[in-house]
Amino acid sequence: MYIGGLDIGTTGCKLSVYDSCGKFIKNTYCEYESERNDAVQQIDAGSVWEAVKKVITKTASEVKLDAMGVTSFGESFVMLDEDDNILMPSMLYTDKRGSEEYKVFEGLKTEEITGAKPHGMYSLAKIMWVKKNMPEIYEKTKRILLFQDFIVYKLTKNAQIDYSLACRTMGFDIKNKCWSQKMFDIAGVDIEKMSKPVAGGTIAGKISSPELDIGDVTIVSGCHDQLAALIGAGVSGVCTAIDGTGTVECITPVLDKIPQNSEFYSMGYTIVPHILKDKYVCYAFSFTGGAALKWYRDNFMPQQSYKELDEKTKDKPTGILIMPHFAGAATPYMDENSKAVFSGITLGTDKYDIYKAIMEGVTFEMLLNLENLDKNGIRIDKLYAAGGGANSSVWLQIKADILNKEIIALDAPEAGAMGTVMLAGKAVGAFESMESARDIMVREKKRYYPDKAKHEEYMKYYEKYKQIYEFGKRVN
């Protein structure tokens, strides 16, 4: 049996195929553009759908797919009219539209319902913006779908969204596993426009799109991409987490209970239901992880690959401090107006030093998050690495040295896609359980251990790094 994991990202989509014995078969990728400037940050859902069709068609020409799961990034939504026409571009989580609307929720203990404090990054705030500023679009809207359920709907005509992705709207009740009527009533948004919430790994149906003629393929709703990566890494126990480095850098630990500390939520940390009963996950993240490196490479060294850049880096701390707030600050600041700061550059600094310093800066940001999680009773002893950044042995060693933790790289091209394969395989009977899927699919590639001397040197710079945010607020 051949099972695909379709992973929808902000810069491209990929379809990874495995057989039911855990053998990797192939990976197909297709890029698309997103618009990112100071005015708007958005993506065209039509371009995403065209890319999805390309990767499915190309894959199906070489492999007979039996089932395919779908996972995606969060927050961004697609508005469809009664004829399924796309009504407007989809706002990305870093788009500032919605930054005023969400304030209607301030003062309410929304974390007790949604597992999150109000913020303009979430779908519900941006839907409110559309209703207020583009009422004609809102009135025409029959369906509001995030990208996972948009693609599932396009493939099967069944509008269903998994619990973890639904959490990224700020309108989902994480305890009762349903849309929160209270949140939608306060927002003034019609709850009937949303897809039906289902557990991750729920079958949506067979491919029925007239635009795809690839035979009998069962489509399964996966989960939010960060949770999918956690599943693909085989992480299920407390005190363990996955560090996913894609466009966003996100550390996702497993929890056995919902935190009750209001300070925890005030820093932007959110709680999402795990696919395992009575377990949850938490997201600690930076808006620009891999996106910061991509920005630097594309603008200053577009002809060089990341591998070539890695080979040019020096084997020592750079001494340069870069706060990677290129698209605002995520946890623990949740400051959409924060800007990136570069400090410590001299005439002796070369372009490869800055490249490495960006990796160090993103990692310093995540160390700050790990310290905050630890203060709130969430201890992480071991980190599994996933995402595009996990292909860089240089970055993984930087993480081990700065975080002072063992970093475990996985033998999987894409952990998120593999986690989706595991969910889809379980849904169609290829795996007896998620535990057996993990035993069959998950393999370690390499372990990275912290260098004590480098860690001590990095900590000297980290003490300075923690002061940059307040300085940046004063000058930006």
C-alpha positions in Angstrom: 0.0 0.0 0.0 1.3 3.5 -0.9 0.4 6.3 1.4 1.0 10.0 0.7 1.4 12.9 3.1 0.5 16.3 1.6 2.0 19.2 3.5 0.8 22.7 2.6 3.2 25.4 3.6 3.4 29.2 3.1 6.0 28.9 0.3 5.2 25.6 -1.3 3.5 22.2 -1.0 5.1 18.8 -0.8 3.8 15.3 -1.2 5.8 12.5 0.4 5.0 8.9 -0.3 5.8 5.9 1.9 4.8 2.3 1.6 3.1 0.5 4.5 6.5 -1.0 5.5 7.9 2.4 6.2 10.0 2.7 3.1 10.3 6.2 1.7 9.3 6.1 -2.0 9.4 9.7 -3.3 8.9 13.4 -2.5 7.4 15.9 -4.9 7.5 19.7 -4.3 6.0 22.7 -5.9 6.6 26.4 -4.9 4.3 29.3 -5.0 4.6 33.0 -4.2 3.3 34.9 -1.3 3.0 38.6 -1.0 4.9 40.1 1.9 5.3 43.8 2.5 4.5 46.4 5.1 0.9 46.8 3.8 -0.2 43.2 3.4 1.1 39.6 3.9 -1.1 37.3 2.0 -1.2 34.2 -0.3 -3.4 33.3 -3.3 -5.3 30.1 -2.5 -5.8 29.5 -6.2 -2.1 29.2 -6.7 -1.9 26.8 -3.8 -4.6 24.6 -5.4 -2.8 24.6 -8.7 0.4 23.6 -7.0 -1.4 20.8 -5.1 -2.8 19.5 -8.4 0.7 19.5 -9.9 2.3 17.5 -7.1 -0.5 15.0 -6.9 -0.6 14.5 -10.7 3.2 14.1 -11.0 3.3 11.7 -8.1 0.4 9.6 -9.3 2.1 9.3 -12.7 4.8 7.3 -11.0 3.1 5.7 -7.9 -0.4 4.3 -7.5 -1.6 6.1 -4.3 -4.0 4.3 -2.1 -4.5 7.0 0.5 -3.3 10.5 1.2 -3.4 12.7 4.3 -3.5 16.5 4.3 -1.7 18.8 6.7 -1.2 22.6 6.5 0.0 25.7 8.2 -2.5 27.5 10.4 -4.5 30.8 10.8 -4.8 31.7 7.1 -8.3 31.1 5.7 -10.0 30.9 2.3 -13.4 32.4 1.7 -15.6 30.7 -0.9 -18.9 31.8 -2.4 -21.8 29.4 -3.1 -20.2 28.4 -6.4 -16.9 27.7 -4.6 -15.2 30.7 -6.1 -12.3 32.2 -4.1 -13.4 35.7 -3.0 -10.1 37.2 -1.9 -6.4 36.5 -1.1 -5.7 34.7 2.2 -4.1 36.8 4.9 -1.1 35.2 6.5 -0.7 35.1 10.3 1.9 38.0 10.1 -0.6 40.3 8.3 -1.5 43.1 10.6 -5.2 43.2 9.6 -7.2 42.1 12.6 -4.8 43.8 15.1 -7.6 46.1 16.3 -10.5 43.7 15.9 -9.2 41.1 18.4 -9.3 43.6 21.2 -13.0 42.9 21.6 -11.9 39.8 23.5 -9.5 41.5 25.8 -10.3 41.1 29.5 -12.0 37.8 28.8 -10.4 34.6 30.0 -10.4 33.2 26.4 -7.6 30.8 27.3 -10.1 28.8 29.4 -12.0 28.1 26.2 -9.6 28.3 23.4 -6.2 27.6 25.0 -5.0 31.0 23.8 -5.0 34.6 24.7 -6.6 37.0 22.0 -4.3 38.1 19.3 -4.6 39.5 15.8 -2.7 36.6 14.2 -5.7 34.3 14.6 -8.3 33.7 11.9 -11.3 35.0 13.9 -9.8 38.4 14.3 -9.0 38.6 10.6 -12.5 37.4 9.6 -13.9 40.2 11.8 -11.7 42.6 9.8 -13.1 41.3 6.5 -16.7 41.7 7.8 -16.0 45.2 8.9 -14.0 46.5 5.9 -15.1 44.3 3.1 -18.8 43.5 4.0 -19.7 42.6 0.4 -17.1 39.8 0.5 -18.3 38.6 3.8 -21.9 38.5 2.7 -21.0 36.5 -0.4 -19.1 33.9 1.7 -20.7 30.5 2.1 -17.6 28.7 3.4 -14.6 29.8 5.5 -11.9 27.1 5.4 -8.3 27.0 6.6 -5.8 25.5 4.1 -6.1 21.9 5.2 -9.9 21.8 5.0 -9.8 23.9 1.8 -7.7 21.3 0.0 -9.7 18.4 1.5 -12.9 20.1 0.3 -11.5 20.7 -3.2 -10.5 17.0 -3.3 -13.6 15.4 -1.8 -16.4 18.1 -1.5 -16.4 17.3 2.2 -15.7 20.3 4.5 -14.1 19.0 7.6 -11.2 20.4 9.7 -9.2 18.6 12.4 -9.2 19.8 16.0 -5.6 21.1 16.1 -6.0 23.3 13.0 -9.3 24.5 14.3 -7.5 25.8 17.4 -5.6 28.2 15.2 -8.7 30.2 14.6 -9.2 31.4 18.2 -12.7 30.1 18.0 -12.4 26.4 19.1 -13.3 24.9 22.4 -10.3 22.7 23.2 -12.0 20.8 26.1 -15.3 20.0 24.4 -13.7 19.7 20.9 -16.2 21.9 19.1 -16.6 25.5 17.8 -17.2 27.9 20.6 -20.5 29.6 20.1 -19.5 32.2 22.7 -16.4 33.2 20.8 -18.2 33.4 17.4 -21.1 35.4 19.0 -18.7 38.0 20.4 -16.9 38.2 17.0 -20.2 38.5 15.1 -19.1 35.7 12.8 -21.5 33.1 11.4 -20.3 29.8 12.8 -22.2 27.9 10.1 -19.6 29.1 7.6 -16.9 27.0 9.2 -16.0 23.4 8.4 -17.1 20.5 10.6 -14.5 19.7 13.4 -13.1 16.2 13.4 -10.3 14.3 15.1 -7.0 14.2 13.2 -6.8 11.1 11.1 -10.5 11.1 10.1 -11.4 9.9 6.5 -13.0 12.6 4.4 -13.8 10.4 1.4 -12.5 9.5 -2.0 -11.0 12.0 -4.5 -13.9 13.3 -6.5 -12.4 16.4 -8.1 -13.0 16.5 -11.8 -9.6 18.3 -12.1 -7.8 15.1 -11.0 -8.0 11.8 -12.7 -5.7 9.6 -10.6 -8.0 6.7 -9.6 -9.4 5.6 -6.3 -7.6 7.5 -3.5 -8.8 7.9 0.1 -8.3 11.4 1.5 -7.7 11.8 5.3 -7.7 15.0 7.3 -4.3 15.2 9.0 -3.6 17.9 11.6 -1.9 21.3 12.0 1.7 21.1 10.5 3.4 21.5 13.9 1.5 18.7 15.5 2.0 16.6 12.3 5.8 17.0 12.7 5.6 15.9 16.4 3.7 12.8 15.3 6.2 12.2 12.5 9.1 12.4 15.0 7.4 9.7 17.2 7.3 12.1 20.1 4.5 11.3 22.6 6.0 11.5 26.1 6.3 14.5 28.4 9.7 16.2 28.8 10.2 15.7 25.0 9.5 18.0 22.1 10.1 18.6 18.5 11.9 21.6 17.1 10.4 22.3 13.7 12.4 24.7 11.5 10.4 25.7 8.5 9.2 29.2 7.6 8.4 29.5 11.3 10.6 28.1 14.1 8.4 26.2 16.6 9.2 24.0 19.6 6.3 21.7 20.4 6.4 19.9 23.8 3.9 17.2 24.9 1.8 18.0 28.0 -0.4 15.7 30.2 -2.5 18.6 31.5 -3.6 22.1 30.6 -1.6 24.9 32.3 -3.7 27.1 34.5 -1.2 30.0 35.0 -2.5 33.2 33.3 1.1 34.5 32.9 1.8 31.5 30.7 -1.0 32.5 28.2 -0.1 36.2 28.4 3.2 35.4 26.7 1.4 34.0 23.7 1.8 30.3 24.5 -1.2 28.2 23.2 -2.6 24.8 24.0 -3.7 22.4 21.3 -5.3 18.9 21.7 -2.9 16.1 20.9 -4.3 13.2 18.8 -3.7 11.0 21.9 -6.5 11.1 24.5 -6.0 13.4 27.5 -2.8 14.8 26.1 -2.0 18.3 24.7 0.8 20.2 23.0 2.1 23.7 23.4 3.6 26.0 20.8 6.6 28.2 21.5 7.6 29.9 18.2 9.3 32.6 16.2 7.6 34.0 13.2 10.8 33.8 11.2 13.0 30.8 11.5 13.8 29.5 8.1 12.2 32.5 6.6 14.9 34.7 8.0 17.6 32.6 6.4 15.7 32.6 3.1 15.3 36.4 3.2 19.1 36.7 3.7 20.1 34.2 1.0 17.6 35.4 -1.6 18.6 39.1 -1.2 22.3 38.8 -0.8 23.5 35.4 -2.1 20.8 34.0 -4.4 23.2 31.8 -6.4 24.3 29.8 -3.4 22.6 26.8 -1.8 22.2 26.5 1.9 24.7 23.6 1.8 27.3 25.8 0.2 26.7 28.5 2.8 27.0 26.0 5.6 30.4 24.9 4.3 31.6 28.5 4.5 30.7 29.1 8.1 33.4 29.2 10.8 33.4 26.6 13.6 33.0 29.1 16.5 30.4 31.6 17.8 30.2 34.7 15.6 29.9 37.2 18.4 27.2 38.9 16.4 23.7 39.3 17.9 20.7 39.3 15.6 17.2 39.5 17.0 15.2 37.7 14.2 12.0 39.8 14.4 11.7 40.3 10.7 7.9 39.8 10.8 7.3 41.0 14.4 7.9 39.0 17.5 6.0 35.8 18.5 6.4 34.1 21.9 7.1 35.3 24.5 6.6 38.9 23.3 3.7 38.7 20.8 4.7 42.1 19.5 3.7 42.6 15.9 5.6 45.9 15.7 9.0 44.6 16.8 11.7 44.8 14.2 14.9 42.8 13.6 18.1 44.2 15.3 21.7 43.5 14.2 24.5 44.2 16.7 28.2 43.5 16.8 29.0 43.8 13.1 32.5 45.1 12.3 34.7 45.6 9.2 35.9 42.1 9.8 32.5 40.6 9.5 31.8 38.7 6.2 28.5 37.6 4.7 28.9 34.0 6.0 29.3 35.3 9.6 25.9 37.1 9.2 24.4 33.9 7.8 25.5 31.9 10.8 24.5 34.8 13.2 20.9 34.5 11.9 20.9 30.8 12.9 22.3 31.8 16.3 19.8 34.5 16.8 16.8 32.3 16.0 18.3 29.7 18.5 18.7 32.4 21.2 15.1 33.3 20.7 14.1 29.7 21.3 16.3 29.4 24.4 14.4 32.3 25.8 11.2 30.4 25.2 12.6 27.2 26.7 13.4 29.1 29.9 9.9 30.5 30.0 8.3 27.1 29.5 10.5 25.7 32.3 9.4 28.5 34.7 5.8 27.4 34.0 6.5 23.7 34.8 7.1 22.5 31.2 10.5 20.9 31.2 12.1 19.7 28.0 15.1 17.3 28.3 15.3 16.1 24.7 14.6 17.8 21.3 13.9 16.1 18.0 14.7 18.2 14.9 12.4 18.5 11.9 11.7 20.8 8.9 14.1 22.2 6.3 16.4 23.5 9.0 17.0 19.9 10.2 19.0 19.3 7.0 21.7 21.6 8.2 24.2 19.9 10.5 25.7 23.4 11.2 22.4 24.7 12.5 21.7 21.5 14.5 25.1 21.8 16.2 24.5 25.5 17.0 21.2 24.4 18.6 22.9 21.7 20.7 25.6 24.2 21.8 23.2 27.1 22.6 20.3 25.2 24.1 22.7 22.8 25.9 20.5 19.8 24.9 20.8 16.7 22.9 19.4 17.3 19.4 18.1 14.2 17.5 17.9 14.4 13.7 15.4 12.1 12.1 15.9 10.0 9.0 12.9 11.5 7.2 12.9 14.1 4.4 9.8 15.8 6.0 8.6 14.9 9.5 5.3 16.7 9.0 4.5 14.8 5.9 5.5 11.6 7.5 3.3 12.3 10.5 0.4 12.8 8.1 1.3 9.5 6.4 1.1 7.8 9.8 -2.4 9.3 10.5 -3.6 8.4 7.0 -2.2 4.9 7.2 -3.9 4.3 10.5 -7.2 5.6 9.1 -7.2 3.1 6.2 -5.9 0.1 8.2 -2.3 0.0 7.0 -1.2 0.4 10.6 -2.9 -1.2 13.6 -2.2 1.8 15.9 -0.3 5.0 16.0 2.2 3.2 18.2 2.8 0.5 15.6 3.0 3.3 12.9 5.8 4.9 15.0 7.7 1.7 15.3 7.5 1.1 11.6 8.1 4.6 10.3 10.3 6.6 12.7 14.1 6.2 12.5 16.9 8.3 13.9 19.6 9.7 11.7 22.1 11.4 13.9 22.5 12.8 17.4 24.1 16.2 18.2 25.6 16.8 21.6 26.4 20.2 23.2 30.0 21.4 23.2 30.6 22.6 26.8 33.1 25.3 25.9 31.0 26.7 23.1 27.9 26.7 25.3 29.7 28.7 27.9 30.8 31.2 25.3 27.4 31.4 23.8 25.9 32.1 27.2 28.0 35.3 27.5 26.4 36.5 24.3 23.0 35.3 25.4 23.0 37.6 28.4 23.5 40.5 26.0 20.9 39.1 23.6 18.2 39.3 26.3 18.7 43.1 26.5 18.2 43.7 22.8 14.4 43.6 22.7 13.9 46.6 25.0 16.6 48.5 23.1 14.8 47.7 19.8 11.5 49.0 21.2 13.1 52.3 22.0 14.7 52.9 18.6 12.1 51.3 16.2 
